[in-house]
Amino acid sequence: METSDTTTRPDRPRAVALGGGRGLQVSLAALRRITTDITAVVTVADDGGSSGRLRRELGMLPPGDLRKALSALAADSGTGHTWARLFEHRFGGNGALAGHAVGNLLFAGLLDVLGDPIAVLDEACRLLEVRGRVLPMSAEPLDMEADVTGLDEDPAAVRTIRGQVAIASTPGRVRRVRLNAVDGQRHEPRAAPEAVQAVLDADVVLLGPGSWFTSVLPHLLVPELRDALVNTSAQRIVVLNLVPQPGETADFSPEQHLDVISEHEPKLRVDAVLADSEAVPTPDRLRAAATGLGAQTLLDRVAAAPGSAKHEPDALAASLTAALERRTDRWL
């Protein structure tokens, strides 16, 4: 796959952030402080909560992570801000609507009217006055499965766990994940062409932070999207999580997060790995793992507070800017 001609614009770089859930939200919040040209590419394998219910009942893309990305990029005031608040409102009680976010239902209604999930997301971007775009990694819902150890008396025994929620909450050790599209028959997932083109046209692409196996790595499991990530001329930056995530990366060191990227796609090269300086106990090991991906390592203070699991958007934006401009004295 050939990359398109890309002219870097340091004042307003074309940025693509890949992920899902809260990790993607913080990436988008940081990027908003750098540029207005942002595309979110969102995982579509969620099978829990309101998204799972709508997916099972209507056969649609799970809307939850897409909704969160829209809200993260919505206007800070005016009509867009009002619509964003409405999108995030969740019904209470015990009735049929209990637990559903309004944005998820609006997504379902717009899909009935427009018929195309990309058109639905573009219309939602207009409602929320988004300066950028939100795209699914695939235009069809995907199923996820994982090889997991530590669930049997034999600690090396491998069991297959199916479903994003089950994988995210397993007490075992996730070794590898796979994605399948299901339309009566399981087949290799197909990327949304718009997402592929966004990656090829980007000046900077972010992977992480977020749920490593269920939100970050899935982008490497859709062949056309994976090829775009391998071939793009954009700067590729991996943003590491601040703490291990129970159920997915419990007891993972920072460098192990990079190791599983290499295991899932050995051809991917990265320009920079960004990590919080307080969350890396052995910097030399992280630097070695990053070097294996072709990357430099940037250690900075990006946590909302010491020991926090949340990135501080202003601090993350400053570190990303330094990485993009290749000016910092904190490279390992």
QUICORBEL-V326269 format. One record per backbone hydrogen bond with DSSP energy under -0.5 kcal/mol. NH is the residue of the N-H (numbers start at 0). CO is the residue of the C=O. If there is no record, write none. Layout:
BEGIN
NH/CO + NH/CO
END
This chain:
BEGIN
7/5 + 9/7 + 11/8 + 14/12 + 14/36 + 15/203 + 16/38 + 17/205 + 18/40 + 22/19 + 23/19 + 24/20 + 25/21 + 26/22 + 27/23 + 28/24 + 29/25 + 30/26 + 31/27 + 32/28 + 32/29 + 33/30 + 34/30 + 37/35 + 37/130 + 38/14 + 39/132 + 40/16 + 40/38 + 41/39 + 41/134 + 42/18 + 51/47 + 52/48 + 53/49 + 54/50 + 55/51 + 56/52 + 57/53 + 58/54 + 59/53 + 66/62 + 67/63 + 68/64 + 69/65 + 70/66 + 71/67 + 72/68 + 72/69 + 73/69 + 73/70 + 74/127 + 80/76 + 81/77 + 82/78 + 83/79 + 84/80 + 85/81 + 86/82 + 87/83 + 88/84 + 88/85 + 90/99 + 97/94 + 98/90 + 99/96 + 101/88 + 102/86 + 103/100 + 104/100 + 105/101 + 106/102 + 107/103 + 108/104 + 109/105 + 110/106 + 111/107 + 112/108 + 113/109 + 114/109 + 114/110 + 119/115 + 120/116 + 121/117 + 122/118 + 123/119 + 124/120 + 125/121 + 126/122 + 127/123 + 128/125 + 129/124 + 130/72 + 131/129 + 132/37 + 134/39 + 136/41 + 141/43 + 142/179 + 144/177 + 145/160 + 146/175 + 147/145 + 147/158 + 148/172 + 149/154 + 149/156 + 154/152 + 156/153 + 158/147 + 160/145 + 160/158 + 162/143 + 163/44 + 166/162 + 167/163 + 168/164 + 169/166 + 172/148 + 173/171 + 174/146 + 175/146 + 177/144 + 179/142 + 180/186 + 181/140 + 182/184 + 186/180 + 191/136 + 194/191 + 195/191 + 196/192 + 197/193 + 198/194 + 199/195 + 200/196 + 201/197 + 201/198 + 202/13 + 203/13 + 204/234 + 205/15 + 206/236 + 207/17 + 211/209 + 214/210 + 215/210 + 216/211 + 218/215 + 219/216 + 220/217 + 222/220 + 224/221 + 225/221 + 226/222 + 227/223 + 228/224 + 229/225 + 230/226 + 231/227 + 234/202 + 236/204 + 236/234 + 237/271 + 238/206 + 238/236 + 239/237 + 239/273 + 245/243 + 247/244 + 248/244 + 249/244 + 251/248 + 255/252 + 256/252 + 256/253 + 257/253 + 258/254 + 259/255 + 260/256 + 261/257 + 262/258 + 263/259 + 264/260 + 267/264 + 269/292 + 270/235 + 271/235 + 272/295 + 273/237 + 274/297 + 276/299 + 278/275 + 279/276 + 280/278 + 284/281 + 285/281 + 286/282 + 287/283 + 288/284 + 289/285 + 290/286 + 291/287 + 292/288 + 292/289 + 293/290 + 294/289 + 295/270 + 297/272 + 298/296 + 298/329 + 299/274 + 301/299 + 303/309 + 307/304 + 311/301 + 312/310 + 315/311 + 316/312 + 317/313 + 318/314 + 319/315 + 320/316 + 321/317 + 322/318 + 323/319 + 324/320 + 325/321 + 325/322 + 326/321 + 331/296
END
